[in-house]
């Protein structure tokens, strides 16, 4: 059995190629981003899509209702997923499409996690550092606050992660102490 992320990558790649061929990639990324947002904010919809008990016809009707104003490309994707019994992968495929679209456009997202909310001027400095680390890509910064970091930050760009949090450093000290005690 192929794992879900491989399936999402394959479908997203085909979807990106098709949307580029139709010169609709820029419009479609906006539509697929809306889809991601709707599914993320509705756990009941996500549960319905993943439920093995709910019949495909019901899933199809729900998707028609929720995404009634959809493009031909999204309509085709949903039909193919229903036909292949892969509708549970819709969210993952949509997220992967956005990643592949951004890569195609030379963009990437930097994820910044801090213990406290940062001022915009400091976030701008992180964006500049992320641009340098990514080789000059256009950067979108997504910032979130996690107080359990205690202090410092975690910056993730593509496959690169830099963890400069106090919590991470404390964990490292704990590991060293436990190795030396035994």
ROVEXLUM-595490 format. One record per residue: residue in one letter; chain; x, y, z negated of N, C-alpha, C in turn. Coordinates in pm, 1 decimal, always signed. Each point is the difference from the previous one (the first is absolute). Example, Ala and Ser with C-alpha at 12.3 -4.5 7.8 and 13.67 -1.06 7.14 Angstrom:
REM residues 2
  r  c       nc1       nc2       nc3      cac1      cac2      cac3       cc1       cc2       cc3
  a  A   +1319.0    -569.0    -780.0     -89.0    +119.0      +0.0     +90.0    +120.0      +0.0
  s  A     -35.0    +105.0     +72.0     +82.0    +119.0      -6.0     -77.0    +109.0     -73.0
This chain:
REM residues 182
  r  c       nc1       nc2       nc3      cac1      cac2      cac3       cc1       cc2       cc3
  x  A     +84.4    -119.4      +0.0     -84.4    +119.4      +0.0     +88.4    +125.0      +0.0
  x  A     -32.7     +95.8     +82.4     +74.8    +125.3     +10.5     -43.4     +90.8    -113.8
  x  A     +98.5     +62.1     -68.4     -39.6     +86.9    -110.9     -60.9    +130.0     +52.6
  x  A     -72.7     +65.8     -89.9     -79.3    +116.8     +36.8     +82.9    +114.6     +57.0
  x  A    +119.7     +23.8     -55.5     +79.2    +112.3     +49.9     +49.0     -24.1    +142.9
  x  A     +31.3    -124.6     +34.6     +39.8     -29.9    +138.2    -117.8     +20.6     +94.1
  x  A    -117.0     -43.7     -44.2    -121.4     +18.9     +80.2     -24.7    +148.8     +20.8
  x  A      +8.7     +77.9    -108.7     -24.0    +144.4      +8.3     +98.8     +65.0     +95.4
  x  A    +126.0     -38.3      -6.7    +102.0     +58.7     +88.0     -27.2     -33.7    +146.1
  x  A     -38.8    -122.3     +26.7     -27.6     -40.2    +139.0    -121.1     +73.9     +57.9
  x  A    -107.0      +1.9     -75.8    -119.9     +71.1     +46.8     +28.6    +149.7     +14.6
  x  A     +69.6     +57.8     -97.3     +29.3    +143.6      +4.7     +87.0     +34.4    +119.9
  x  A     +96.9     -84.7     +29.7     +87.8     +22.7    +115.5     -81.8      -2.7    +129.0
  x  A     -85.2     -99.6     +13.3     -85.0      -9.6    +119.7     -94.4    +119.2      +8.3
  x  A     -52.7     +39.7    -113.6     -91.4    +113.8      -6.0     +70.8    +129.6     +37.8
  x  A    +121.2     +18.7     -49.1     +77.0    +119.7     +35.6     +31.0      +0.5    +149.4
  x  A     +44.2    -111.9     +51.8     +29.2      -8.7    +143.8    -123.9     +33.2     +82.9
  x  A    -113.9     -54.6     -40.5    -124.7     +24.5     +72.6     -41.8    +146.5      -9.4
  x  A      +9.5     +58.4    -119.9     -41.2    +140.3     -15.9     +93.4     +93.8     +76.8
  x  A    +128.3     -34.3      +8.3     +95.2     +79.8     +79.6     -34.8     -11.9    +148.4
  x  A     -29.9    -122.0     +42.3     -37.0     -23.9    +140.0    -123.0     +81.7     +38.4
  x  A     -94.0     +13.8     -92.5    -122.3     +75.6     +24.5     +16.2    +149.0     -31.0
  x  A    +120.3     +42.1     -41.9     +29.7    +138.8     -37.9     -92.3     +47.9    -111.9
  x  A     -28.5     -88.5     -94.9     -90.7     +29.2    -110.4     +67.4     -14.4    -136.7
  x  A    +132.3     -20.3      -2.4     +67.8     -28.9    -127.2     -14.7    +111.7    -103.2
  x  A      +3.4    +124.8     +44.4     -10.0    +111.9     -94.7    -140.7     +10.9     -59.5
  x  A    -102.1     -20.4     +83.3    -137.9      +1.7     -50.6     -27.6    -122.2     -86.3
  x  A     +53.0    -115.0     +43.9     -29.5    -123.9     -70.5     +65.1      -4.2    -138.5
  x  A    +116.9     +59.4     -15.3     +63.6      -1.7    -131.9     -83.6     +77.6    -101.4
  x  A     -67.6    +103.4     +44.7     -89.0     +74.3     -90.7    -119.8     -86.7     -39.9
  x  A     -54.8     -70.0     +97.2    -114.5     -86.5     -28.4     +39.6    -115.1     -92.7
  x  A    +112.5     -60.5     +26.9     +43.8    -114.9     -80.5     +40.7     +46.1    -140.2
  x  A     +49.8    +122.8     -11.8     +32.4     +55.2    -132.2    -127.7     +18.8     -82.4
  x  A    -105.9     +42.8     +64.8    -129.3     +13.3     -67.8     -50.7    -136.6     -45.8
  x  A     +17.0    -100.5     +84.7     -40.2    -135.2     -35.0     +75.1     -47.5    -124.4
  x  A    +129.5     +23.4      -3.3     +81.4     -39.4    -116.3     -53.1     +67.3    -125.6
  x  A     -30.0    +126.8     +10.3     -49.7     +75.7    -115.1    -134.2     -55.0     -48.6
  x  A     -89.8     -29.4     +92.5    -131.6     -53.1     -36.6     +13.6    -135.6     -68.8
  x  A     +80.2     -87.0     +55.4     +15.9    -133.9     -58.7     +70.6      +9.2    -135.5
  x  A    +100.5     +86.9     -10.0     +72.4     +15.5    -126.5     -92.1     +50.5    -111.1
  x  A     -88.5     +92.2     +34.1     -87.2     +60.4    -101.3    -124.9     -82.2     -30.4
  x  A     -22.8    -108.6     +71.7    -119.3     -82.1     -20.6     +37.7    -145.5     -28.0
  x  A     +23.4     -32.5    -125.9     +38.9    -136.9     -34.2    -106.8    -103.6     +38.8
  x  A    -127.1     +41.4      +1.6    -105.4     -93.8     +40.6     +13.7     -37.1    +147.3
  x  A     +33.9     +96.8     +82.8     +21.0     -26.7    +142.1    +120.0     -92.3     +19.0
  x  A    +107.1     +28.3     -72.3    +120.7     -83.6      +7.8     -32.9    -143.5     -43.0
  x  A     -76.8     -14.6    -107.9     -38.4    -133.6     -48.1     -85.8     -72.1    +103.7
  x  A     -91.7     +72.4     +62.2     -85.7     -59.6    +102.1     +83.7     -51.9    +117.3
  x  A     +95.8     +79.3     +45.2     +82.8     -40.3    +113.8     +83.2    -123.9     -31.4
  x  A     +40.3     -15.1    -126.8     +84.5    -113.2     -39.0     -79.0    -123.2     -45.1
  x  A    -129.4     +16.2     -18.6     -80.6    -109.9     -52.5     -17.2    -112.2    +102.2
  x  A     +36.0    -122.3     -38.4     -21.5    -114.0     +90.9    -146.4     -45.1      +1.2
  x  A     -76.8     +50.0     -94.1    -140.3     -40.0     -11.9     -89.1     +80.2     +94.7
  x  A     +32.8    +127.4     +21.0     -81.5     +87.5     +84.2     +19.9     -37.4    +146.9
  x  A    -113.1     -20.3     +69.4      +5.3     -38.9    +141.1     +54.4    +114.3     +87.1
  x  A     +61.2     -35.2    +110.9     +58.7     +97.3     +92.2    -106.0     +96.7     +53.9
  x  A    -122.1     -47.6     +20.0    -105.1     +87.2     +51.1     -28.4    +114.4     -97.5
  x  A      +2.1     -32.4    -128.5     -25.5    +102.7    -101.9    +117.4     +98.3      -3.7
  x  A    +121.1     -50.8      +5.5    +118.1     +87.8      +2.5      -6.5     +92.3    +121.1
  x  A     -42.5     -55.5    +113.9     -10.9     +78.7    +122.8    -102.4    +111.8     -17.3
  x  A    -115.4     -31.6     -57.0    -104.0    +101.2     -21.1     +47.6    +110.1     -94.4
  x  A     +68.4     -38.6    -106.7     +50.2     +98.5     -95.5    +101.7     +90.9     +68.0
  x  A     +90.9     -57.7     +76.8    +100.7     +81.5     +70.3     -65.9     +92.9    +102.0
  x  A    -105.4     -46.8     +66.4     -71.9     +85.2     +93.8     -63.4    +118.3     -72.1
  x  A     -54.7     -24.2    -118.6     -63.4    +106.7     -77.6    +103.7     +99.8     -52.3
  x  A    +105.9     -52.0     -61.1     +99.5     +86.5     -63.1     +77.8     +79.6    +104.7
  x  A     +33.2     -64.3    +110.1     +78.6     +65.9    +104.9     -83.4     +13.4    +127.1
  x  A    -117.3     +60.7     -13.4     -92.0     +11.2    +113.0     +53.5     +90.1    +110.3
  x  A     +74.0    +102.8     -35.4     +56.9     +92.5     +99.4    +143.8     -41.3     +30.3
  x  A     +18.2    -112.9     +64.4    +135.8     -47.6     +24.2     +34.5      +2.3    +148.7
  x  A    +129.2      +8.1     +23.5     +50.0      +4.0    +137.0      -7.2    -139.1     +62.6
  x  A     +20.8      -3.6    +130.2      +0.9    -127.5     +71.7    +114.3     -88.7     -50.0
  x  A    +112.4     +61.3     -35.9    +114.7     -78.4     -47.0     -31.4     -64.2    -134.8
  x  A     -56.4     +75.1     -92.7     -34.2     -57.3    -129.9    -109.0    -105.1     +15.2
  x  A     -93.9     +25.3     +87.8    -105.7     -97.6     +26.7     +60.6    -130.5     +51.9
  x  A     +93.0      +9.9     +92.5     +67.2    -117.8     +54.9     +76.7     -74.0    -109.3
  x  A     +71.4     +73.2     -84.7     +75.4     -62.7    -108.8     -93.5     -78.1     -92.0
  x  A    -108.5     +61.8     -41.9     -93.7     -66.2     -90.2     -58.5    -125.2     +65.1
  x  A     -35.9      +9.6    +127.3     -55.4    -116.1     +70.6    +101.3    -114.5      +6.7
  x  A    +124.8     +31.7     +29.8    +104.8    -103.0      +7.4     +22.8     -63.2    -137.2
  x  A      +3.2     +83.5    -104.1     +20.9     -52.8    -135.1    -116.3     -89.6     -43.0
  x  A    -120.7     +38.8     +33.3    -115.8     -83.3     -32.4      +6.5    -132.8     +75.4
  x  A     +32.5      +7.5    +127.7      +8.3    -119.8     +83.6    +107.6     -96.1     -51.4
  x  A    +112.9     +54.8     -45.0    +111.6     -82.2     -47.5      -6.0     -28.0    -150.2
  x  A    -109.9     +41.8     -62.9     -18.8     -18.6    -144.3    +116.5     +60.0     -80.5
  x  A     +38.4    +119.2     +39.6    +110.2     +71.8     -63.5     -45.1    +136.0     -53.3
  x  A    -129.8     +20.3     -17.5     -49.8    +130.0     -42.9     +53.5     +36.9    -138.5
  x  A     +38.3     -98.3     -79.2     +56.8     +29.4    -132.0    +134.7     +71.8     +11.9
  x  A     +62.3      -6.0    +116.8    +128.6     +66.3     +22.3     -14.5    +142.2     +54.6
  x  A    -121.9     +48.3     +15.5     -23.3    +131.2     +60.4     +77.3    +110.7     -71.2
  x  A      -8.3      +5.5    -130.6     +68.0    +104.6     -78.7    +151.4      -6.9     +20.1
  x  A     +56.4    -119.6     -10.4    +145.5     -15.7     +16.2     +45.2     +36.2    +141.6
  x  A     -79.9     -36.7     +98.0     +32.4     +33.3    +139.3      -4.0    +151.3     +19.1
  x  A    -100.5     +64.1     -56.6     -12.4    +145.9     +12.4    +119.1     +70.0     -65.0
  x  A     +38.3     -42.8    -118.9    +115.9     +60.4     -67.3    +128.0     -23.0     +81.2
  x  A     +15.6    -120.3     +52.4    +118.7     -31.1     +80.0      +1.0     +81.0    +129.5
  x  A    -117.5     +23.5     +59.4      -8.3     +83.1    +120.1     +55.9    +139.2     -29.1
  x  A     -39.1     +57.0    -113.0     +46.3    +133.9     -36.9    +151.8      +1.1     -15.1
  x  A     +55.2    -102.3     -62.4    +145.4     -10.2     -16.4     +67.8      -7.2    +136.6
  x  A     -51.3     -85.7     +87.4     +60.7     -15.8    +132.7     -17.9    +125.9     +85.0
  x  A    -113.5     +64.9     -11.8     -23.7    +125.3     +71.8    +101.5    +105.6     -44.4
  x  A     +17.4     +12.9    -130.7     +95.7     +98.5     -52.2    +142.0     -31.5     +45.7
  x  A     +35.0    -126.9      +1.5    +133.3     -39.8     +48.5     +14.2     +38.0    +147.6
  x  A    -104.2     -24.7     +78.2      -0.9     +34.1    +142.6     +17.3    +150.7     +19.9
  x  A     -59.2     +80.0     -88.0      +8.1    +145.7      +9.3    +122.1     +57.6     -72.7
  x  A     +83.9     -86.6     -56.3    +119.5     +47.6     -70.5     -31.7     +60.0    -135.6
  x  A    -107.8     -46.2     -61.4     -41.3     +49.6    -131.3     +11.9    -113.1    -100.9
  x  A     +12.6     +37.5    -125.5      -6.6     -98.5    -107.3     -53.5     +67.1    -125.3
  x  A     -40.0     -81.4     -95.3     -50.5     +51.0    -126.0     +99.7     -30.6    -109.5
  x  A     +28.1     +99.5     -80.1     +83.0     -18.1    -119.2     -94.5      -3.5    -119.3
  x  A     +17.3    -100.2     -84.3     -84.5     -16.0    -118.2     +81.3     +40.2    -121.5
  x  A     -45.4    +102.8     -68.4     +69.3     +52.4    -116.9     -86.3     -24.1    -123.0
  x  A     +56.8     -68.2     -97.5     -69.3     -25.6    -125.7     +80.0     +66.8    -110.8
  x  A     -67.5     +81.7     -79.9     +65.0     +71.1    -109.9     -82.5     -17.1    -127.2
  x  A     +62.7     +33.1    -112.9     -68.1     -10.9    -128.7     -95.8    +116.5     -23.1
  x  A     +28.3    +112.9     +62.2     -84.5    +119.1     -12.1     -19.5     +60.7    +138.6
  x  A    -102.2     +82.6     +13.4     -25.5     +69.1    +126.8    +113.8     +98.6     +27.0
  x  A     +49.6      +0.9    +122.8    +110.1     +88.7     +37.5     -51.8    +124.0     +71.1
  x  A     +71.3    +112.5     -15.1     -37.4    +119.0     +77.2     +30.0     -22.1    +148.7
  x  A     -69.7     +72.6     +85.3     +15.6     -14.0    +144.9    +144.0     +24.1     +45.5
  x  A     +70.3     +92.3     -65.5    +138.4     +28.6     +39.9     +89.2    -122.8     -19.1
  x  A     -22.4     -76.0    -106.0     +79.4    -120.7     -24.0     -40.2    -111.4     +97.0
  x  A    -129.2      -7.4     +31.6     -45.9     -98.3     +98.7     +63.5     +28.8    +136.1
  x  A     +13.0    +127.2     +33.5     +62.8     +38.9    +126.9    +145.7     -46.8      +4.6
  x  A     +68.4      +4.3    -113.4    +137.9     -49.2      -5.3      +4.6    -151.0     +23.7
  x  A     -98.4     -72.3     -54.6      -7.3    -144.1     +24.5     -26.6     -29.3    +147.7
  x  A     -83.1     +82.0     +63.2     -26.6     -17.4    +143.1    +128.8     +18.4     +79.1
  x  A     +77.6    +102.6     -32.2    +126.4     +24.0     +70.6     +96.6    -117.1     -17.8
  x  A      +6.6     -55.2    -120.6     +86.7    -115.1     -26.3     -50.3    -122.0     +77.3
  x  A    -132.3     -17.5      +4.3     -58.1    -112.6     +72.6     +27.3     +10.6    +150.0
  x  A      -3.9    +121.3     +53.9     +32.3     +20.9    +142.2    +143.5     -43.4     +26.5
  x  A     +89.9     +39.1     -87.0    +141.3     -37.7     +15.6     +17.7    -151.3     -10.6
  x  A     -66.4     -63.7     -96.6     +14.0    -144.4     -20.0     -63.3     -81.2    +112.7
  x  A    -101.1     +56.4     +65.7     -69.9     -73.8    +106.1     +58.1     +26.4    +138.6
  x  A    +106.5     +75.4      +6.7     +60.3     +27.3    +129.7     -71.8    +107.3     +78.7
  x  A     -64.6     +92.4     -68.9     -63.6    +112.9     +66.8    -143.8     -20.5     +40.6
  x  A     -65.7    -106.2     -49.7    -141.2     -21.6     +33.4     -86.8    +108.6     -62.6
  x  A    -116.8     +18.9     +59.0     -99.2     +89.0     -60.3     -55.6     -71.3    -122.6
  x  A      -2.6     +68.5    -112.6     -38.0     -62.2    -126.5    -131.7     +55.8     -52.3
  x  A     -86.0     -91.3     -40.9    -118.9     +34.1     -77.0     +27.1     -50.9    -140.8
  x  A     -19.3     +86.2     -98.8     +27.2     -38.8    -137.8    -130.4     -34.4     -71.2
  x  A      -3.2    -119.9     -55.5    -111.5     -39.4     -85.6     +55.0      -8.1    -140.8
  x  A     -56.8     +80.2     -87.1     +48.8     +10.9    -136.4    -104.7     -50.9     -97.4
  x  A     +46.2     -73.4    -100.9     -91.9     -41.7    -105.0     +71.2      +3.5    -134.1
  x  A     -78.0      +8.8    -105.1     +52.7     +11.5    -135.9     -24.9    -130.6     -74.9
  x  A    +105.8     -52.6     -60.7     -10.0    -118.4     -86.1     +77.1     +30.5    -128.0
  x  A     -70.6     +39.5    -105.7     +66.7     +38.8    -124.9     +90.1    -108.2     -59.1
  x  A     -26.7    -128.3     +27.9     +82.2    -107.0     -55.8    +143.7      +0.7     +51.5
  x  A     +30.0     +81.2    +100.5    +139.1     +14.0     +45.0     +83.5     +76.4    -103.4
  x  A     -64.9     +69.5     -88.1     +59.0     +80.1    -107.0     +65.7    +126.5     +55.5
  x  A     +82.1     -13.9     +98.8     +67.2    +112.6     +64.2     +64.9     -48.4    +128.0
  x  A     +57.7     +90.7     +76.2     +64.0     -37.9    +125.5    -101.2     -18.4    +111.0
  x  A     +36.5     -84.0     +99.4     -86.5     -18.8    +115.8     +33.0    -130.7     +70.4
  x  A     -92.1     -41.1     +87.4     +22.6    -109.7     +94.1     -33.7     +56.7    +136.8
  x  A     +93.4     -11.2     +93.8     -21.4     +47.2    +136.6     +12.3    -118.7     +93.2
  x  A    -105.2     -23.3     +80.4      +1.4    -111.1     +94.9     -26.8     +54.4    +139.6
  x  A     +89.5     -35.9     +92.6     -13.6     +38.5    +140.6     +24.6    -125.4     +82.0
  x  A    -100.4     -44.2     +72.4      +9.3    -123.5     +76.9     +48.8    -112.8     -90.9
  x  A    +115.5     -60.1     +31.6     +52.2    -111.1     -79.8     +98.5     +44.0    -107.3
  x  A     +22.3    +128.0     -13.0     +95.7     +53.6     -97.1     -74.5     +46.6    -124.6
  x  A     +49.7     -41.5    -117.3     -60.0     +48.0    -124.9    +111.2     +42.0     -94.2
  x  A     -17.2    +117.6     -58.7     +94.6     +51.4     -98.8     -76.8     +19.1    -129.7
  x  A     +37.0     -77.9    -103.1     -69.5      +5.6    -128.1     +89.2     +69.7    -101.2
  x  A     -32.1    +124.3     -29.6     +75.3     +78.9     -97.0     -88.7     +32.4    -120.5
  x  A     -87.5     -94.5     -34.9     -90.1     +23.8    -112.3     +66.6     -39.9    -131.3
  x  A     -40.0     +63.5    -106.0     +49.6     -33.3    -133.1     -42.1    -141.9     -36.0
  x  A    -122.5     -36.8     +32.4     -49.4    -134.5     -29.1     +88.8    -105.6     +65.0
  x  A     +42.6     +23.5    +122.9     +87.4     -94.6     +70.6    +136.0      -9.0     -68.7
  x  A     +53.0    +113.9     -41.0    +129.0      +0.5     -68.6      -9.1     -71.1    -134.6
  x  A    -108.5     +22.4     -73.5     -20.4     -68.3    -127.7     -11.0    -150.9     +19.9
  x  A     -68.1     -40.7    +106.7     -11.5    -142.4     +30.8    +138.6     -59.8     +27.6
  x  A     +83.2     +73.8     +72.9    +136.6     -46.6     +27.7     +81.8     -16.6    -127.5
  x  A     -13.8     +94.9     -91.5     +70.4      -9.4    -128.5     -49.7    -120.8     -78.2
  x  A    -129.9     -21.8      -0.5     -58.7    -115.0     -69.3     +55.2    -130.5     +56.3
  x  A      +9.5      -8.5    +132.1     +53.6    -120.3     +64.5    +145.7     -23.8     -40.1
  x  A     +80.0    +106.4      -1.5    +140.1     -12.6     -40.3     +12.3     -46.3    -143.7
  x  A     -81.5     +56.6     -87.8      +3.2     -38.5    -139.7     -39.4    -146.1     -20.0
  x  A    -103.3     -42.9     +72.1     -45.0    -138.6     -14.7    +104.3     -98.5     +54.4
  x  A     +75.0     +39.7    +103.9    +107.6     -86.9     +52.0    +115.3     -10.0    -100.4
  x  A     +30.7    +109.9     -67.6    +112.0      +1.1     -93.5     -33.8     -66.2    -132.6
  x  A    -126.5      -5.9     -36.3     -40.8     -60.0    -126.5      +7.3    -151.4      +6.7
  x  A     -31.8     -57.7    +114.0      -2.7    -146.0     +10.8    +125.2     -56.6     +54.8
